[in-house]
Amino acid sequence: MIRSMSIPERDHQAESSERPNNGLALAKGVPQSAQLRTRWPSVGLDQVPTGWYARLMNPQPAEPTTSRGARSKLLNAAISIIRKKGYAATSVDELCTWAGVTKGAFFHHFPSKDSLAVAAIDHWWELSDALFAAAPYHRFDDPLDRILGYLDFRKAILRGDVAEFTCLAGTMVQEAYGTHSDIRDACDACIGSHAAKLESDIAAAMKLYHLSAPWTAASLALHTQAVLQGAFILAKAKGSAAVVEASIDHLRCYIELLFRRPRKRVGRIHRPRRKPFALTESSPGRRRRSIARAPRTQSAGEVASIKQRHRDRARVEPYGRPAQ
């Protein structure tokens, strides 16, 4: 007997079947982060497929459609347009045009533009978690190596235009922090959650390296996000990712100095142990120096004269007066 589906069930099924996944064919019922780890095994940071980051975090405009996938298309539109133009300059009409949906579809899924913004932050949060969960730096056993690998990964994905590598949450909170508390709180939760994942590695590194400091793992994790978000602002001002790369390099050096991990000396670490002196054959220079330091041998005449002086001393009278 075939069970008939209700209207909400059919709507959910249609939307799920047509929801774009930004170029990633993910299996049903399996967490997205787990599938991304499978598709992207642990490789060196110099082999990071940055093109995959562009497809995942920078969706492309959709063709006009009347399907139930309008909600996901509007979320992708918000991510793309707001990062380029800002929240205030983005209109509902522009979002609908980019997503290929009608205004009626927009207000069917979102009561207002603000509600779309909050949902877009949550969608961005999910995409970011999946991306960084599959990053190769997680394979390192040393937590400090994972922290430094995270910074190397952030530097590796600086590709494309400024809008393609900057953060949606950081972009939106700069405009809405004083006027839209719900958007501000969503951005704070997104950035804070990302910092919390780094905080666990920092705490583990502090324990491993027996580091006692007036700062905490949470404060250092938030400092990394402050450096990155500030560098994104400078990148927008200068129109280049170079300032972000330099800021990440400075941050990496700063963290290395904080933990004071000893570096290997290449010139001495593999130097062979010196053999005992008695087992080595002396060089000509060493033989010459040994001869120069040795006591001089006395001649036969010198020995006779010394014996005569001893005999003369034996005939000396008491009190040191010589005999008459």
C-alpha positions in Angstrom: 0.0 0.0 0.0 1.4 3.4 -1.0 1.2 6.1 1.7 0.3 9.5 0.3 2.6 12.4 1.4 1.3 15.5 2.9 2.0 18.9 1.2 4.8 19.9 3.7 6.5 16.5 3.1 6.4 17.0 -0.7 7.7 20.5 -0.4 10.6 19.4 1.8 11.4 16.5 -0.5 11.4 18.8 -3.6 13.6 21.4 -1.9 16.1 18.8 -0.7 16.4 17.2 -4.1 17.0 20.5 -5.9 19.1 22.2 -3.3 22.5 23.1 -4.8 25.6 21.8 -3.0 28.1 24.1 -4.7 29.8 21.4 -6.8 29.9 18.7 -4.1 27.9 15.5 -4.5 27.1 14.6 -0.9 25.5 11.4 0.2 22.2 11.5 2.2 22.3 10.8 5.9 26.0 11.4 6.2 27.4 14.5 8.0 28.8 17.0 5.5 32.1 17.4 7.3 32.7 13.6 7.3 32.1 13.3 3.6 34.4 16.3 2.9 37.2 14.6 4.9 36.7 11.5 2.7 36.8 13.5 -0.5 39.8 15.4 0.6 42.3 13.1 2.4 45.1 14.6 4.5 47.6 16.2 2.1 50.3 18.7 2.4 49.4 22.4 2.8 51.1 23.1 -0.5 48.5 20.9 -2.2 45.4 22.6 -0.9 42.7 22.6 -3.7 41.9 26.3 -3.4 39.5 26.0 -6.4 37.3 23.8 -4.2 37.1 26.6 -1.7 36.0 29.0 -4.4 33.2 26.7 -5.5 32.0 26.0 -1.9 32.1 29.5 -0.5 31.3 31.5 -3.7 28.1 30.2 -5.3 27.1 31.4 -8.7 23.8 33.0 -9.8 21.0 30.5 -10.4 18.7 30.2 -13.4 15.1 31.5 -13.0 13.0 28.7 -11.5 9.7 28.1 -9.7 11.0 25.1 -7.7 10.9 24.7 -4.0 14.7 25.3 -3.8 14.2 29.0 -3.6 15.3 29.2 0.0 18.8 27.8 -0.5 19.2 29.9 -3.7 18.3 33.1 -1.7 20.9 32.1 1.0 23.5 31.7 -1.7 22.6 35.0 -3.2 22.9 36.7 0.1 26.4 35.3 0.7 27.6 36.4 -2.7 26.0 39.9 -3.0 26.5 41.1 0.6 30.2 40.2 0.5 30.6 42.4 -2.6 28.3 45.3 -1.8 27.5 45.2 1.9 24.3 44.6 3.7 22.7 48.0 3.4 23.4 48.3 -0.4 21.8 44.9 -1.1 18.2 45.0 -2.1 15.5 42.4 -2.0 15.0 42.8 -5.8 18.7 42.2 -6.4 18.6 39.1 -4.2 15.6 37.7 -6.1 17.2 38.4 -9.5 20.4 36.7 -8.5 18.5 33.6 -7.1 16.1 33.5 -10.0 13.0 33.5 -7.8 10.0 35.8 -7.4 9.5 38.3 -4.7 6.6 36.2 -3.5 8.9 33.3 -3.0 11.3 35.5 -1.1 8.6 36.6 1.5 7.3 33.0 1.6 10.6 31.9 3.1 11.7 35.0 4.9 9.5 37.6 6.5 12.1 40.4 6.0 15.5 41.1 4.7 16.9 41.0 8.3 15.6 37.4 8.7 17.3 36.4 5.5 20.6 38.0 6.8 20.4 35.9 10.0 19.7 32.7 8.0 22.6 33.5 5.6 25.0 33.8 8.6 23.8 30.4 9.8 24.3 29.0 6.2 27.8 30.6 6.0 28.6 29.1 9.4 27.7 25.6 8.2 29.8 25.9 5.0 32.8 27.3 6.9 32.6 24.4 9.5 32.6 21.9 6.7 35.5 23.5 4.9 37.8 23.8 7.9 36.8 20.4 9.3 38.2 18.8 6.1 41.4 20.9 6.1 44.7 18.9 6.1 46.2 20.6 9.2 44.1 18.3 11.5 46.4 15.4 10.7 49.2 16.8 12.9 49.7 15.2 16.3 51.3 18.3 17.9 48.6 20.9 18.7 51.0 23.7 18.0 51.5 22.3 14.5 47.8 22.3 14.1 47.6 26.0 15.1 50.3 27.0 12.7 48.8 24.7 10.0 45.5 26.5 10.5 47.2 29.8 9.7 49.0 28.3 6.7 45.6 27.1 5.5 44.0 30.5 5.9 46.8 31.9 3.8 46.5 29.2 1.1 42.8 30.0 0.5 43.4 33.7 -0.2 42.4 33.4 -3.9 40.3 35.5 -6.2 38.9 39.0 -5.6 38.6 40.5 -2.2 34.9 39.6 -1.9 35.8 35.9 -2.6 38.0 35.3 0.4 36.6 37.8 3.0 34.2 36.7 5.8 30.5 37.3 5.5 30.0 37.6 9.3 32.8 40.1 9.6 31.5 42.1 6.6 27.9 42.2 7.9 28.6 43.0 11.6 30.6 46.1 10.6 27.4 47.6 9.3 24.7 46.1 11.5 26.3 46.0 15.0 24.5 49.2 16.1 21.2 48.9 14.3 20.4 45.2 14.0 21.0 43.3 17.3 19.8 40.0 15.8 22.3 40.2 13.0 25.1 41.3 15.4 24.4 38.3 17.7 24.4 35.9 14.8 27.7 37.2 13.5 29.2 37.1 17.0 28.1 33.4 17.4 29.6 32.5 14.1 33.0 34.1 14.7 33.0 32.9 18.3 32.3 29.3 17.3 35.1 29.4 14.8 37.5 30.7 17.4 36.4 28.0 19.9 37.6 25.3 17.6 41.0 26.9 17.6 40.9 27.4 21.3 41.0 23.7 22.1 44.2 23.3 20.1 45.7 26.3 21.9 44.8 24.9 25.3 46.4 21.6 24.4 49.5 23.3 23.2 49.8 25.3 26.4 49.6 22.0 28.4 52.0 20.2 26.2 54.7 22.9 26.3 54.1 23.7 30.0 53.3 27.3 29.2 52.0 29.5 32.1 50.9 32.9 30.8 48.6 35.8 31.9 46.5 35.3 28.8 44.1 32.4 28.1 43.6 30.1 25.2 40.2 31.8 24.6 41.8 35.2 24.4 44.5 34.1 21.9 41.9 32.3 19.8 39.9 35.5 19.6 43.1 37.5 18.8 43.7 35.3 15.7 40.2 36.3 14.5 40.8 39.9 15.3 44.0 39.9 13.2 42.2 38.1 10.3 39.1 40.3 10.3 41.2 43.5 10.6 43.4 42.3 7.7 40.2 41.7 5.6 39.3 45.4 6.2 42.7 46.5 5.0 42.4 44.2 2.0 39.2 46.0 1.0 40.9 49.3 1.4 43.9 48.3 -0.7 42.1 46.0 -3.1 44.7 43.2 -2.6 45.3 40.1 -0.5 48.9 40.9 0.1 48.2 42.7 3.4 46.3 39.6 4.6 49.2 37.4 3.8 51.6 39.7 5.6 49.3 39.8 8.7 49.1 36.0 8.8 52.9 35.8 8.6 53.2 38.2 11.5 50.6 36.3 13.5 52.4 33.0 12.9 55.7 34.5 14.2 54.0 35.9 17.2 52.5 32.5 18.1 55.9 30.8 17.7 57.4 33.3 20.0 54.7 32.8 22.6 55.3 29.1 22.8 59.1 29.3 22.6 59.5 26.0 20.9 63.2 25.2 20.5 64.4 25.0 17.0 66.8 22.4 15.7 70.3 23.5 14.8 71.0 21.9 11.5 74.8 22.4 11.7 75.2 20.6 15.1 72.4 18.2 15.5 73.9 15.5 13.1 77.6 16.2 13.8 79.4 12.9 14.6 80.8 12.4 18.1 84.5 13.2 18.4 86.7 10.1 19.0 89.0 9.9 22.1 92.4 11.6 21.7 94.4 8.4 22.3 92.7 6.7 19.3 93.3 9.5 16.8 96.4 10.0 14.8 98.0 13.3 15.6 98.4 15.8 12.8 101.9 17.3 11.9 100.8 20.6 13.4 99.8 18.9 16.7 103.1 17.1 16.8 105.1 20.3 16.4 103.1 22.0 19.2 103.7 18.9 21.4 107.5 19.1 20.8 107.6 22.8 21.5 105.9 22.3 24.9 108.1 19.3 26.0 111.0 19.9 28.4 114.5 20.3 26.8 117.0 17.4 27.2 120.3 18.4 29.0 123.7 17.6 27.4 126.5 15.6 29.2 128.5 18.7 29.9 125.6 20.4 31.5 125.0 17.4 33.7 128.7 17.4 34.9 128.6 21.1 35.8 125.5 20.6 37.8 127.1 17.7 39.8 130.1 19.9 40.6 127.9 22.7 41.9 126.2 20.2 44.2 129.6 19.1 45.6 130.7 22.7 46.2 127.5 23.3 48.2 128.2 20.3 50.4 131.6 21.8 51.6 130.0 25.0 52.7 130.4 25.6 56.5 127.4 26.0 58.8 125.6 29.3 58.6 126.5 29.5 54.9 130.2 30.6 55.3 132.6 28.8 52.9 135.7 27.0 54.4 139.1 28.8 54.5 
